[in-house]
Amino acid sequence: MTKTILGTSCLASALLLAASAVASAQSSGVPNLNVKPVCRGIAQQANTPGERGGPDLGYSQCIQSEMAMRRKLIHRWARYTPDEKANCIGNEMGGYGSYTDLATCLEMAQEARKLNN
């Protein structure tokens, strides 16, 4: 019985924390995502003998591309509904963060909304 109460309490706390993170990110604008793990993975996969610049260049180009996408999202942020933002931010907060993936999610959600209206 104690394990069930403790487990339920931990689950409720985790859900509350996740919900507050989404609400906080949504209200304050474009969230600050850690794109380093995604870019590190992309750079490692792109490290082939024929590639000029190697993984260090691929990593820095990825970071620059993600930051450029973040700047675009800042300008487009008002176009998306609170539900679209919350859903897409929740997706990005749950895994490896990518502004490119966030933008894609938001654009698809916006298009779906247009089709349903």
Number of C-alpha atoms within 10 A of each C-alpha: 6 7 8 9 10 11 12 12 12 12 12 12 12 12 12 12 12 15 14 12 16 21 16 13 18 21 12 8 13 19 21 12 17 15 17 17 13 18 24 18 13 15 20 15 11 15 16 11 8 8 11 10 10 15 20 13 14 22 21 15 14 19 19 13 15 22 17 13 17 21 14 13 20 12 10 13 17 11 13 15 13 14 11 19 26 20 16 22 26 19 16 19 19 9 9 15 22 24 25 17 17 25 20 13 19 24 16 14 19 16 11 11 13 9 8 7 5
